[in-house]
Amino acid sequence: MKQTLFQVVLLSLMVLAAGAVSAQWAVGVRGGWTSTTITRSNACRIDETYSAQNGLEFGVMGRYTFNPWLAVRANLSFMQRSHRMDRNLNYIDPVYTVYRNSYLMLPVEADFSFGGQRLRGHLLAGGYGGYWLARRSSGTTYWMTDYYVYFDDFYWEHGFSDSDIRFCAGLVAGAALSYSIDLHWQLSLDTHYYYDLTSHHRGYEHLADPRYLNTIALNLSVLYNF
C-alpha cells in the first residue's frame, strides 16, 4: 500500500513538473525588414562611398522562460545583409554597385522583460553566429576609350573564393514589445542591431582589408506558448 501510494505521488509530481516545464516554452515565426551598412578600411579608395541597403528577414524562433522577468530566446532566420558602393569622381558619377548578401543567422539572447500580464516590454542582448549563403551584385559600370566614357548596367551571380570568410559572429542587442492575445498566442514587435566581430574578407598579401557588416532589423513575430 505504501509503495503504491509512493508511486502515485511520484507519478503526480513528475506530471506536474513536466507540465511546469512545458508551460515555459514558446515557439513562433517571424519576419520583417533589415538595413545593412559596411565598415571598411579606406585603403586609398578615396573615390568610393558606402551606404545602407534594405533587405528582408524571415525565420522561426524559440523562447524558454525561467521566471516572469527572465527568459532566453533564439532565432534561426534567413537574412539579407546588403549594402551599396557609389563612385564619387565627377566623370563616373553614375557608377555604383549594390552588393546583395544572403545569410543564415542564429542569435541567442537573454530576454529581460517588464510590464503587465498582457503588454510587456523586453530588453534583449546576446551573441550570434551566421553563415554566408549567397552573393550577387548589380549596378552600373564603365569603360573608357580615348574620347568617350561608356556606361553599362550589370547583374552578376558570384561564387565564393579563398578570400571570402563565410562564417560570421558578433554581438546583438535589441528591444521588443509583446502583447498576449490569450493564454497561448502572443504577438511581438522587436528591433535589433547586429554588429559583426568577424570580417567577411581575408584581405590581401600586402594589404589588410577587413569588412564588417552592421545590420538593423525590425521584425513582427507570432508566438505560441505551450
C-alpha beads as a LAMMPS data file, in Angstrom:
LAMMPS data file: protein, C-alpha beads

226 atoms
225 bonds

1 atom types
1 bond types

-500.0 500.0 xlo xhi
-500.0 500.0 ylo yhi
-500.0 500.0 zlo zhi

Masses

1 110.0

Atoms # bond

1 1 1 0.000 0.000 0.000
2 1 1 2.730 2.442 0.973
3 1 1 4.723 1.542 -2.142
4 1 1 1.656 2.107 -4.331
5 1 1 0.951 5.466 -2.660
6 1 1 4.586 6.485 -3.134
7 1 1 4.395 5.569 -6.826
8 1 1 1.204 7.585 -7.278
9 1 1 2.702 10.635 -5.557
10 1 1 5.940 10.310 -7.558
11 1 1 3.993 9.998 -10.827
12 1 1 1.878 13.037 -9.909
13 1 1 4.976 15.101 -9.159
14 1 1 6.522 14.053 -12.463
15 1 1 3.379 15.058 -14.350
16 1 1 3.265 18.424 -12.565
17 1 1 6.945 19.018 -13.257
18 1 1 6.527 18.135 -16.905
19 1 1 3.575 20.493 -17.128
20 1 1 5.528 23.285 -15.483
21 1 1 8.459 22.786 -17.829
22 1 1 6.334 22.643 -20.969
23 1 1 4.495 25.792 -19.915
24 1 1 7.763 27.709 -20.148
25 1 1 8.316 27.085 -23.847
26 1 1 7.151 29.251 -26.743
27 1 1 7.776 28.851 -30.469
28 1 1 6.825 31.043 -33.397
29 1 1 7.511 32.515 -36.799
30 1 1 8.882 35.955 -37.563
31 1 1 9.593 38.224 -40.482
32 1 1 10.492 41.798 -41.282
33 1 1 12.900 44.379 -42.698
34 1 1 16.675 44.858 -42.496
35 1 1 19.074 47.695 -43.279
36 1 1 22.802 46.937 -43.544
37 1 1 25.929 49.082 -43.777
38 1 1 29.556 48.038 -44.133
39 1 1 32.524 49.178 -42.057
40 1 1 35.597 49.024 -44.262
41 1 1 39.093 50.469 -44.241
42 1 1 39.599 53.312 -46.740
43 1 1 42.776 51.699 -48.142
44 1 1 43.334 54.544 -50.645
45 1 1 39.838 54.166 -52.156
46 1 1 39.013 57.875 -51.835
47 1 1 36.514 57.688 -54.706
48 1 1 34.211 55.134 -53.029
49 1 1 31.270 55.941 -50.748
50 1 1 29.350 53.179 -48.930
51 1 1 25.713 53.385 -47.827
52 1 1 22.940 51.217 -46.394
53 1 1 20.756 48.893 -48.417
54 1 1 17.389 47.449 -47.375
55 1 1 16.529 43.747 -47.243
56 1 1 14.241 41.113 -45.744
57 1 1 14.420 38.665 -42.859
58 1 1 12.202 35.673 -42.049
59 1 1 12.506 32.558 -39.911
60 1 1 11.497 30.761 -36.727
61 1 1 12.166 31.428 -33.062
62 1 1 12.010 29.704 -29.692
63 1 1 11.908 31.064 -26.146
64 1 1 12.305 29.481 -22.719
65 1 1 11.070 31.479 -19.724
66 1 1 12.755 30.958 -16.358
67 1 1 10.606 33.413 -14.377
68 1 1 8.319 36.409 -15.116
69 1 1 11.241 38.720 -15.918
70 1 1 13.954 36.478 -17.430
71 1 1 13.978 34.252 -20.496
72 1 1 16.373 33.063 -23.181
73 1 1 15.460 33.158 -26.870
74 1 1 16.990 32.003 -30.131
75 1 1 16.080 32.797 -33.746
76 1 1 17.015 30.872 -36.871
77 1 1 16.455 33.130 -39.852
78 1 1 17.309 33.922 -43.443
79 1 1 18.613 37.492 -43.542
80 1 1 19.567 39.772 -46.416
81 1 1 22.627 41.850 -45.432
82 1 1 23.216 44.056 -48.469
83 1 1 24.990 47.387 -48.984
84 1 1 25.818 49.860 -51.755
85 1 1 29.008 51.450 -53.096
86 1 1 28.966 54.646 -55.191
87 1 1 31.899 56.068 -57.149
88 1 1 32.161 59.796 -56.462
89 1 1 34.524 61.064 -59.155
90 1 1 32.825 63.634 -61.418
91 1 1 33.215 61.802 -64.712
92 1 1 31.934 58.438 -63.329
93 1 1 29.163 59.626 -61.003
94 1 1 26.624 57.132 -62.461
95 1 1 28.808 54.179 -61.420
96 1 1 27.601 52.179 -58.422
97 1 1 27.373 48.605 -57.152
98 1 1 24.761 47.041 -54.877
99 1 1 26.177 44.001 -53.045
100 1 1 23.350 41.587 -52.200
101 1 1 24.364 39.114 -49.491
102 1 1 22.181 36.351 -48.037
103 1 1 22.952 34.864 -44.623
104 1 1 21.621 32.168 -42.313
105 1 1 21.679 33.753 -38.845
106 1 1 21.375 32.245 -35.351
107 1 1 21.297 34.775 -32.491
108 1 1 20.916 33.632 -28.865
109 1 1 19.824 36.299 -26.378
110 1 1 18.878 36.933 -22.785
111 1 1 15.364 38.429 -22.592
112 1 1 14.718 40.794 -19.664
113 1 1 11.017 41.709 -19.539
114 1 1 8.851 44.091 -17.553
115 1 1 5.227 45.241 -17.513
116 1 1 1.787 43.707 -17.082
117 1 1 0.368 40.304 -17.922
118 1 1 -0.698 41.219 -21.457
119 1 1 1.534 44.082 -22.570
120 1 1 5.243 43.733 -21.773
121 1 1 8.495 45.401 -22.731
122 1 1 11.690 43.437 -23.384
123 1 1 15.398 44.271 -23.383
124 1 1 17.468 41.782 -25.393
125 1 1 21.225 41.132 -25.508
126 1 1 23.440 38.295 -26.679
127 1 1 25.575 36.987 -29.492
128 1 1 25.109 35.363 -32.883
129 1 1 26.702 33.153 -35.466
130 1 1 25.932 33.122 -39.155
131 1 1 26.778 31.566 -42.498
132 1 1 27.075 33.401 -45.826
133 1 1 24.733 31.560 -48.210
134 1 1 24.873 33.528 -51.455
135 1 1 26.180 36.726 -53.022
136 1 1 25.092 38.785 -56.006
137 1 1 25.856 42.250 -57.285
138 1 1 24.191 44.685 -59.667
139 1 1 24.689 48.269 -60.752
140 1 1 26.386 50.355 -63.416
141 1 1 29.997 50.048 -64.521
142 1 1 32.072 51.992 -67.066
143 1 1 34.781 51.636 -69.689
144 1 1 36.797 54.287 -71.466
145 1 1 38.210 54.995 -74.891
146 1 1 40.458 57.858 -75.943
147 1 1 37.442 60.105 -76.447
148 1 1 34.425 58.736 -74.544
149 1 1 33.315 57.135 -71.290
150 1 1 30.699 54.386 -71.745
151 1 1 28.364 53.052 -69.064
152 1 1 26.788 49.589 -68.845
153 1 1 24.334 48.040 -66.395
154 1 1 25.261 44.640 -64.965
155 1 1 23.901 41.825 -62.807
156 1 1 26.314 39.141 -61.577
157 1 1 25.899 35.909 -59.638
158 1 1 29.082 35.294 -57.646
159 1 1 30.678 32.166 -56.300
160 1 1 32.979 32.184 -53.270
161 1 1 36.772 32.291 -53.269
162 1 1 39.515 31.602 -50.721
163 1 1 39.475 35.292 -49.748
164 1 1 35.839 35.078 -48.567
165 1 1 35.075 34.148 -44.962
166 1 1 31.612 32.604 -44.936
167 1 1 31.169 32.181 -41.175
168 1 1 30.417 35.305 -39.143
169 1 1 29.963 36.045 -35.442
170 1 1 29.148 39.123 -33.429
171 1 1 27.092 40.870 -30.789
172 1 1 23.374 41.627 -30.942
173 1 1 21.187 43.888 -28.807
174 1 1 17.589 44.979 -29.114
175 1 1 14.227 45.817 -27.610
176 1 1 10.755 44.365 -28.066
177 1 1 7.113 44.953 -27.200
178 1 1 4.871 41.897 -26.774
179 1 1 1.108 41.515 -26.400
180 1 1 -0.597 38.326 -25.183
181 1 1 -3.846 37.739 -27.080
182 1 1 -4.840 34.847 -24.803
183 1 1 -3.200 32.113 -22.730
184 1 1 -1.330 30.684 -25.713
185 1 1 -0.985 33.253 -28.515
186 1 1 1.299 36.277 -28.401
187 1 1 2.383 38.991 -30.822
188 1 1 5.811 40.627 -30.579
189 1 1 7.427 43.559 -32.374
190 1 1 11.199 43.754 -31.976
191 1 1 14.159 45.712 -33.290
192 1 1 17.771 44.501 -33.243
193 1 1 21.255 45.720 -34.057
194 1 1 23.742 43.107 -35.301
195 1 1 27.424 44.048 -35.014
196 1 1 29.965 41.790 -36.728
197 1 1 33.161 40.944 -34.866
198 1 1 34.489 38.938 -37.818
199 1 1 35.423 40.227 -41.262
200 1 1 33.924 38.518 -44.309
201 1 1 37.146 39.119 -46.317
202 1 1 40.664 37.842 -45.555
203 1 1 42.460 40.824 -47.083
204 1 1 45.403 40.736 -49.456
205 1 1 49.005 39.663 -49.088
206 1 1 50.348 43.172 -48.522
207 1 1 47.128 44.982 -47.601
208 1 1 44.708 44.281 -44.763
209 1 1 41.150 44.909 -45.907
210 1 1 38.686 43.947 -43.132
211 1 1 34.992 44.287 -43.973
212 1 1 32.380 44.182 -41.198
213 1 1 28.619 44.209 -41.708
214 1 1 26.276 46.064 -39.342
215 1 1 22.549 45.326 -39.592
216 1 1 19.434 46.913 -38.111
217 1 1 16.377 44.626 -38.184
218 1 1 12.690 45.213 -37.437
219 1 1 10.517 42.100 -37.108
220 1 1 6.979 41.052 -36.242
221 1 1 6.631 37.646 -34.547
222 1 1 3.692 35.367 -33.781
223 1 1 4.351 33.050 -30.813
224 1 1 2.547 30.046 -29.353
225 1 1 3.070 29.373 -25.624
226 1 1 2.771 25.727 -24.581

Bonds

1 1 1 2
2 1 2 3
3 1 3 4
4 1 4 5
5 1 5 6
6 1 6 7
7 1 7 8
8 1 8 9
9 1 9 10
10 1 10 11
11 1 11 12
12 1 12 13
13 1 13 14
14 1 14 15
15 1 15 16
16 1 16 17
17 1 17 18
18 1 18 19
19 1 19 20
20 1 20 21
21 1 21 22
22 1 22 23
23 1 23 24
24 1 24 25
25 1 25 26
26 1 26 27
27 1 27 28
28 1 28 29
29 1 29 30
30 1 30 31
31 1 31 32
32 1 32 33
33 1 33 34
34 1 34 35
35 1 35 36
36 1 36 37
37 1 37 38
38 1 38 39
39 1 39 40
40 1 40 41
41 1 41 42
42 1 42 43
43 1 43 44
44 1 44 45
45 1 45 46
46 1 46 47
47 1 47 48
48 1 48 49
49 1 49 50
50 1 50 51
51 1 51 52
52 1 52 53
53 1 53 54
54 1 54 55
55 1 55 56
56 1 56 57
57 1 57 58
58 1 58 59
59 1 59 60
60 1 60 61
61 1 61 62
62 1 62 63
63 1 63 64
64 1 64 65
65 1 65 66
66 1 66 67
67 1 67 68
68 1 68 69
69 1 69 70
70 1 70 71
71 1 71 72
72 1 72 73
73 1 73 74
74 1 74 75
75 1 75 76
76 1 76 77
77 1 77 78
78 1 78 79
79 1 79 80
80 1 80 81
81 1 81 82
82 1 82 83
83 1 83 84
84 1 84 85
85 1 85 86
86 1 86 87
87 1 87 88
88 1 88 89
89 1 89 90
90 1 90 91
91 1 91 92
92 1 92 93
93 1 93 94
94 1 94 95
95 1 95 96
96 1 96 97
97 1 97 98
98 1 98 99
99 1 99 100
100 1 100 101
101 1 101 102
102 1 102 103
103 1 103 104
104 1 104 105
105 1 105 106
106 1 106 107
107 1 107 108
108 1 108 109
109 1 109 110
110 1 110 111
111 1 111 112
112 1 112 113
113 1 113 114
114 1 114 115
115 1 115 116
116 1 116 117
117 1 117 118
118 1 118 119
119 1 119 120
120 1 120 121
121 1 121 122
122 1 122 123
123 1 123 124
124 1 124 125
125 1 125 126
126 1 126 127
127 1 127 128
128 1 128 129
129 1 129 130
130 1 130 131
131 1 131 132
132 1 132 133
133 1 133 134
134 1 134 135
135 1 135 136
136 1 136 137
137 1 137 138
138 1 138 139
139 1 139 140
140 1 140 141
141 1 141 142
142 1 142 143
143 1 143 144
144 1 144 145
145 1 145 146
146 1 146 147
147 1 147 148
148 1 148 149
149 1 149 150
150 1 150 151
151 1 151 152
152 1 152 153
153 1 153 154
154 1 154 155
155 1 155 156
156 1 156 157
157 1 157 158
158 1 158 159
159 1 159 160
160 1 160 161
161 1 161 162
162 1 162 163
163 1 163 164
164 1 164 165
165 1 165 166
166 1 166 167
167 1 167 168
168 1 168 169
169 1 169 170
170 1 170 171
171 1 171 172
172 1 172 173
173 1 173 174
174 1 174 175
175 1 175 176
176 1 176 177
177 1 177 178
178 1 178 179
179 1 179 180
180 1 180 181
181 1 181 182
182 1 182 183
183 1 183 184
184 1 184 185
185 1 185 186
186 1 186 187
187 1 187 188
188 1 188 189
189 1 189 190
190 1 190 191
191 1 191 192
192 1 192 193
193 1 193 194
194 1 194 195
195 1 195 196
196 1 196 197
197 1 197 198
198 1 198 199
199 1 199 200
200 1 200 201
201 1 201 202
202 1 202 203
203 1 203 204
204 1 204 205
205 1 205 206
206 1 206 207
207 1 207 208
208 1 208 209
209 1 209 210
210 1 210 211
211 1 211 212
212 1 212 213
213 1 213 214
214 1 214 215
215 1 215 216
216 1 216 217
217 1 217 218
218 1 218 219
219 1 219 220
220 1 220 221
221 1 221 222
222 1 222 223
223 1 223 224
224 1 224 225
225 1 225 226
